[in-house]
Amino acid sequence: MSHLRIVFMGTPDFAVTTLKALVDHQYNIVGVITAPDRPAGRGRKLNESAVKRYAKSQDLPILQPTNLKNDDFLNQLKALNANLQIVVAFRMLPKVVWQMPELGTFNLHASLLPNYRGAAPINWAIINGETKTGVSTFFIDDKIDTGDMIMQEEVIIDPEENAGSLHDKLMVVGSQLVLSTVSSINNKEVVTTPQNAMQGIKTAYKLNKYNCKINWNDTLNNIYNHIRGLSPYPGAWCTLLNEDDQLDIKIYKAEKEIMFHDMKTGDIVASKKELKVAVDNGYIHLKEIKLPGKRTMDAKALLNGYSFSKNAKVL
């Protein structure tokens, strides 16, 4: 019999899978904390988070604070009388929040900590060409992703995997790891280990326009990993120069080909069936592309309606 009273904190789909697993296993969720509704789309209608939509479907109490240090919110949180808080894809918590429950607050992070602490662990694992990653649970402390480790589970990264498919894998494995972690806390069997303060820890930096830009002077493998590591979101991008056009385009899917050639880096080779970019020691075949203001399309569809000059290139 569980003596746990759990507050769950999360916002996107990644968190819903874990919340659903807790509900399905009949844990007592006394409250759900999620992001405030945000205007979205052309009509600027208020959009509810994925976690809020699921929590509503289960009649779970919901709080949506804009400020986690606000006295009203803290009083409401205290009134829920939780003895455990679980955080999945939420935001940094102030000490007054994570210290509140008697049994602590633990977080699910989508990497094998201490590597890939930070905002975008799934993307950076692929961008950096890792062959494995995983999920970790740890008790929150006052720094980002540094608290004492509870459990970890490894996941293999397939050679053609993109960030979207890896996200979905880790989402499921992570939900099961949270269940194991909760069970160990409930049974008073939880064992923690401090994270290694080892040299050369890799960081999952926040993604921005600068680090999403493709560097065509990089190696064939690095360019390929960069594109799949940013697909389907937020998307790797570059600038296309084609006659009078200078367009920032996004590339969502590519294939690599090792081949000697004497073309300049960034030169485009276009035929009726394929579109490829010359890079050092080979070509990057562009498979799914998005021009500004257009929908994402495969290379064949693009080549049907858009022509590339002999001097076309990407920067």
Backbone torsions as a table, in degrees:
resi	resn	phi	psi	omega
1	MET	NA	129.4	-178.0
2	SER	-82.9	135.5	174.5
3	HIS	-101.1	11.2	-172.6
4	LEU	-82.6	140.2	168.8
5	ARG	-120.5	107.6	-167.3
6	ILE	-105.2	132.7	164.7
7	VAL	-103.2	128.9	-179.0
8	PHE	-107.7	134.2	179.4
9	MET	-123.7	124.3	179.3
10	GLY	-177.1	169.3	-177.2
11	THR	-133.0	-54.3	-171.7
12	PRO	-87.3	-177.7	178.3
13	ASP	-54.3	-37.6	-179.4
14	PHE	-53.0	-37.0	-178.7
15	ALA	-79.3	-29.1	-176.4
16	VAL	-60.1	-41.6	-177.8
17	THR	-58.3	-39.6	178.3
18	THR	-70.3	-45.0	179.3
19	LEU	-59.8	-42.4	179.6
20	LYS	-62.8	-41.1	179.0
21	ALA	-61.7	-40.3	178.5
22	LEU	-65.2	-42.8	178.5
23	VAL	-64.9	-45.1	-179.3
24	ASP	-61.2	-29.6	178.5
25	HIS	-92.4	13.4	171.1
26	GLN	61.0	32.4	171.1
27	TYR	-74.3	151.3	-176.0
28	ASN	-84.8	98.1	178.8
29	ILE	-91.0	105.9	-174.8
30	VAL	-88.4	-11.1	177.7
31	GLY	-170.8	152.1	176.9
32	VAL	-125.9	126.2	178.1
33	ILE	-107.4	126.2	-179.7
34	THR	-144.1	172.8	-176.2
35	ALA	-68.3	151.5	174.4
36	PRO	-60.7	153.3	175.3
37	ASP	-60.7	141.7	-178.0
38	ARG	-124.4	144.5	175.9
39	PRO	-64.5	137.5	-179.8
40	ALA	-147.2	155.3	176.4
41	GLY	75.7	178.9	-175.7
42	ARG	-63.6	-38.8	-178.3
43	GLY	-79.5	-2.9	-178.0
44	ARG	53.4	35.0	175.7
45	LYS	-67.0	149.0	178.0
46	LEU	-70.7	128.6	-176.3
47	ASN	-108.6	125.8	179.0
48	GLU	-83.5	146.5	177.0
49	SER	-66.2	158.2	178.1
50	ALA	-59.4	-39.1	179.4
51	VAL	-65.4	-40.9	179.4
52	LYS	-63.1	-43.3	-179.1
53	ARG	-60.0	-43.9	179.5
54	TYR	-67.4	-43.6	-178.5
55	ALA	-60.2	-39.3	177.4
56	LYS	-62.7	-40.6	-178.6
57	SER	-64.6	-21.6	-179.2
58	GLN	-105.1	6.8	-178.5
59	ASP	55.8	39.2	177.5
60	LEU	-89.0	142.3	177.2
61	PRO	-62.7	135.0	-174.6
62	ILE	-122.9	134.4	170.2
63	LEU	-121.3	139.1	-178.7
64	GLN	-130.3	70.6	-175.8
65	PRO	-72.7	145.0	170.5
66	THR	-89.3	-27.0	-179.4
67	ASN	-129.6	116.3	-175.3
68	LEU	-75.4	-6.5	177.5
69	LYS	-103.5	1.1	-178.6
70	ASN	-64.2	134.3	-175.9
71	ASP	-60.5	-40.7	179.7
72	ASP	-60.3	-45.6	179.1
73	PHE	-62.9	-45.8	-178.0
74	LEU	-61.7	-37.4	177.6
75	ASN	-67.7	-40.2	177.4
76	GLN	-64.2	-41.4	-179.8
77	LEU	-64.2	-44.5	179.3
78	LYS	-60.6	-39.4	-177.4
79	ALA	-65.3	-21.4	177.7
80	LEU	-70.4	-18.0	174.3
81	ASN	56.1	41.4	178.9
82	ALA	-76.0	148.5	172.0
83	ASN	-110.6	-0.4	176.1
84	LEU	-149.2	137.3	174.0
85	GLN	-120.5	138.4	-179.7
86	ILE	-121.4	129.7	-177.1
87	VAL	-118.1	125.9	176.3
88	VAL	-136.1	113.7	176.9
89	ALA	52.0	60.3	177.7
90	PHE	-118.7	-119.5	178.2
91	ARG	-147.3	173.1	-178.5
92	MET	-65.6	133.0	-177.6
93	LEU	-98.8	140.6	171.5
94	PRO	-69.8	156.5	-177.3
95	LYS	-56.2	-38.8	-178.0
96	VAL	-59.7	-27.5	179.2
97	VAL	-84.9	-51.6	-173.9
98	TRP	-72.9	-19.4	178.2
99	GLN	-84.8	-10.1	-169.7
100	MET	-62.4	-50.8	-174.1
101	PRO	-77.5	146.6	-177.4
102	GLU	-57.9	-38.6	-176.5
103	LEU	-93.1	2.1	175.8
104	GLY	95.9	-178.6	178.4
105	THR	-127.0	123.6	176.7
106	PHE	-117.7	156.0	-174.6
107	ASN	-120.4	144.9	169.2
108	LEU	-100.1	124.2	-179.8
109	HIS	-121.1	138.2	-173.3
110	ALA	-87.7	56.1	171.7
111	SER	-159.5	171.9	172.0
112	LEU	-90.9	89.2	-179.2
113	LEU	-60.1	148.5	11.9
114	PRO	-82.8	-2.7	176.9
115	ASN	-71.2	147.5	176.0
116	TYR	60.8	42.9	164.9
117	ARG	-67.4	145.4	175.9
118	GLY	123.1	-164.6	-163.7
119	ALA	-80.8	-27.1	-170.3
120	ALA	-134.7	59.2	-174.2
121	PRO	-66.1	-33.1	-177.7
122	ILE	-68.2	-45.7	-179.4
123	ASN	-62.1	-48.2	-173.7
124	TRP	-69.7	-30.3	177.0
125	ALA	-60.6	-40.8	179.3
126	ILE	-76.5	-44.1	179.0
127	ILE	-54.4	-39.8	-178.1
128	ASN	-84.3	4.6	174.1
129	GLY	74.0	24.4	178.0
130	GLU	-64.8	150.0	176.0
131	THR	-102.3	-9.7	173.7
132	LYS	-147.9	154.5	173.1
133	THR	-146.1	-147.8	178.6
134	GLY	165.6	-160.7	179.6
135	VAL	-132.7	150.4	-179.5
136	SER	-135.7	144.6	167.6
137	THR	-113.5	141.1	-179.1
138	PHE	-152.9	153.2	175.3
139	PHE	-77.9	131.9	-176.6
140	ILE	-69.6	137.9	169.3
141	ASP	-124.5	-162.3	-171.2
142	ASP	-86.1	5.0	173.3
143	LYS	-112.8	-179.2	-176.9
144	ILE	-91.5	116.5	173.2
145	ASP	59.9	34.7	-176.5
146	THR	-115.1	-3.5	-172.6
147	GLY	-66.9	171.5	-178.0
148	ASP	-62.3	131.3	-176.7
149	MET	-74.3	141.9	175.2
150	ILE	-106.2	-59.4	-178.4
151	MET	-144.6	158.2	175.0
152	GLN	-140.7	153.8	175.4
153	GLU	-140.9	128.0	-179.7
154	GLU	-82.9	148.9	175.4
155	VAL	-136.3	133.5	178.2
156	ILE	-76.7	138.2	173.6
157	ILE	-98.3	116.0	179.0
158	ASP	-67.8	150.4	-175.8
159	PRO	-59.6	-27.3	-179.3
160	GLU	-107.3	9.8	-178.2
161	GLU	-62.5	143.0	169.8
162	ASN	-112.7	176.6	-175.2
163	ALA	-62.2	-32.3	-179.5
164	GLY	-66.3	-47.0	-178.4
165	SER	-70.7	-35.0	177.7
166	LEU	-68.5	-39.5	174.9
167	HIS	-53.5	-46.8	-176.8
168	ASP	-67.5	-36.3	176.3
169	LYS	-63.9	-49.7	-175.7
170	LEU	-67.4	-31.2	178.3
171	MET	-59.5	-43.7	-178.6
172	VAL	-74.5	-47.8	179.9
173	VAL	-62.3	-39.0	179.4
174	GLY	-63.1	-39.4	-179.7
175	SER	-63.9	-36.8	178.5
176	GLN	-71.3	-34.6	177.7
177	LEU	-66.9	-37.7	176.6
178	VAL	-63.1	-43.3	177.9
179	LEU	-58.8	-43.1	178.8
180	SER	-64.3	-39.4	-179.5
181	THR	-65.9	-45.5	179.1
182	VAL	-62.0	-41.1	179.6
183	SER	-61.2	-42.8	-179.1
184	SER	-66.7	-35.7	177.3
185	ILE	-69.4	-44.0	-179.4
186	ASN	-60.6	-37.8	-178.5
187	ASN	-89.2	7.5	-179.0
188	LYS	56.2	36.0	179.6
189	GLU	-112.4	9.0	-173.0
190	VAL	-67.8	133.0	177.3
191	VAL	-122.8	130.0	-179.5
192	THR	-116.7	153.8	174.3
193	THR	-131.2	138.2	177.0
194	PRO	-64.1	146.2	176.3
195	GLN	-70.8	141.5	177.8
196	ASN	-65.5	134.9	173.9
197	ALA	-92.7	55.4	-172.4
198	MET	-80.9	159.2	177.6
199	GLN	-73.8	155.2	172.6
200	GLY	70.6	26.8	176.9
201	ILE	-66.7	134.5	179.2
202	LYS	-87.4	141.4	-174.3
203	THR	-111.1	144.4	178.3
204	ALA	-99.4	75.4	-176.2
205	TYR	-59.1	151.7	174.3
206	LYS	-60.1	137.9	179.8
207	LEU	-79.9	140.0	177.6
208	ASN	-145.4	178.6	-176.0
209	LYS	-60.5	-36.8	-176.3
210	TYR	-66.6	-50.2	-175.3
211	ASN	-83.3	-2.3	173.0
212	CYS	-92.8	-7.6	-178.7
213	LYS	-75.6	136.1	180.0
214	ILE	-75.8	132.4	173.2
215	ASN	-100.7	100.3	-175.0
216	TRP	-69.2	-12.3	176.6
217	ASN	-85.4	-3.7	177.8
218	ASP	-73.3	178.0	179.1
219	THR	-72.7	159.9	178.4
220	LEU	-54.0	-48.5	-178.9
221	ASN	-65.0	-41.9	-178.6
222	ASN	-64.6	-38.8	178.1
223	ILE	-65.5	-45.0	179.1
224	TYR	-59.9	-45.8	179.6
225	ASN	-65.5	-36.7	179.4
226	HIS	-61.4	-44.7	-178.5
227	ILE	-66.2	-47.4	-177.6
228	ARG	-72.4	-27.6	178.6
229	GLY	-71.7	-14.7	-179.9
230	LEU	-113.3	11.8	-179.3
231	SER	-110.6	134.1	7.9
232	PRO	-90.8	-2.3	-178.3
233	TYR	-142.7	137.2	1.5
234	PRO	-87.0	-5.9	179.1
235	GLY	98.5	129.2	173.9
236	ALA	-76.8	145.2	-176.3
237	TRP	-136.7	162.6	174.9
238	CYS	-156.7	176.6	179.0
239	THR	-105.6	127.2	177.3
240	LEU	-97.1	125.4	172.8
241	LEU	-107.9	117.0	-176.3
242	ASN	-144.4	102.2	-172.8
243	GLU	53.3	-119.6	-178.5
244	ASP	-86.9	-6.5	-179.1
245	ASP	-80.7	135.4	167.1
246	GLN	-131.6	100.9	-170.7
247	LEU	-121.3	137.5	169.3
248	ASP	-85.2	116.2	-176.8
249	ILE	-114.8	154.1	175.4
250	LYS	-108.6	142.3	178.6
251	ILE	-119.9	120.3	-174.7
252	TYR	-103.6	-21.6	-179.3
253	LYS	-147.3	137.3	-179.3
254	ALA	-147.1	163.0	170.9
255	GLU	-129.0	155.7	-178.0
256	LYS	-112.5	148.0	178.3
257	GLU	-137.1	120.8	176.3
258	ILE	-83.6	121.6	-178.9
259	MET	-163.8	137.4	175.5
260	PHE	-74.4	139.5	175.0
261	HIS	-155.1	168.4	179.9
262	ASP	-115.0	24.5	179.9
263	MET	-83.4	161.6	176.9
264	LYS	-80.2	146.3	177.0
265	THR	-57.9	130.5	178.8
266	GLY	95.4	-11.9	177.5
267	ASP	-66.1	142.4	-178.5
268	ILE	-101.8	135.3	172.4
269	VAL	-113.0	117.7	-178.3
270	ALA	-122.7	132.7	171.4
271	SER	-128.6	-171.7	179.8
272	LYS	-66.5	-27.3	-171.7
273	LYS	-109.1	-20.5	-174.7
274	GLU	-142.9	159.0	-179.3
275	LEU	-137.5	120.6	-178.3
276	LYS	-140.4	157.9	-178.5
277	VAL	-117.1	131.5	178.1
278	ALA	-75.6	129.4	174.8
279	VAL	-134.8	176.2	-179.7
280	ASP	-60.9	124.8	177.1
281	ASN	69.8	19.1	176.4
282	GLY	162.5	-157.5	-179.0
283	TYR	-131.6	148.4	167.4
284	ILE	-104.9	115.6	178.1
285	HIS	-84.1	123.8	-179.6
286	LEU	-86.7	121.2	-175.2
287	LYS	-107.4	-37.9	177.5
288	GLU	-134.1	124.1	-171.7
289	ILE	-133.8	151.2	174.7
290	LYS	-130.4	118.5	173.0
291	LEU	-84.8	155.6	-179.2
292	PRO	-56.2	131.2	177.4
293	GLY	76.1	1.4	-179.7
294	LYS	-113.3	165.0	176.3
295	ARG	-78.7	161.7	174.6
296	THR	-67.3	134.7	179.2
297	MET	-140.5	158.8	176.8
298	ASP	-78.0	165.4	-172.9
299	ALA	-59.7	-40.1	-178.9
300	LYS	-61.7	-44.5	179.7
301	ALA	-63.4	-39.9	179.0
302	LEU	-64.3	-43.9	-177.7
303	LEU	-66.8	-22.8	176.2
304	ASN	-67.6	-31.4	-173.4
305	GLY	-119.8	0.3	-176.4
306	TYR	-139.3	128.1	-176.7
307	SER	-106.9	141.1	-179.9
308	PHE	-104.6	133.2	178.0
309	SER	-76.2	167.2	178.4
310	LYS	-64.9	-24.5	-178.3
311	ASN	-96.5	7.4	-177.7
312	ALA	-61.7	141.8	178.6
313	LYS	-153.1	165.8	175.5
314	VAL	-117.0	147.7	177.8
315	LEU	-116.5	NA	NA
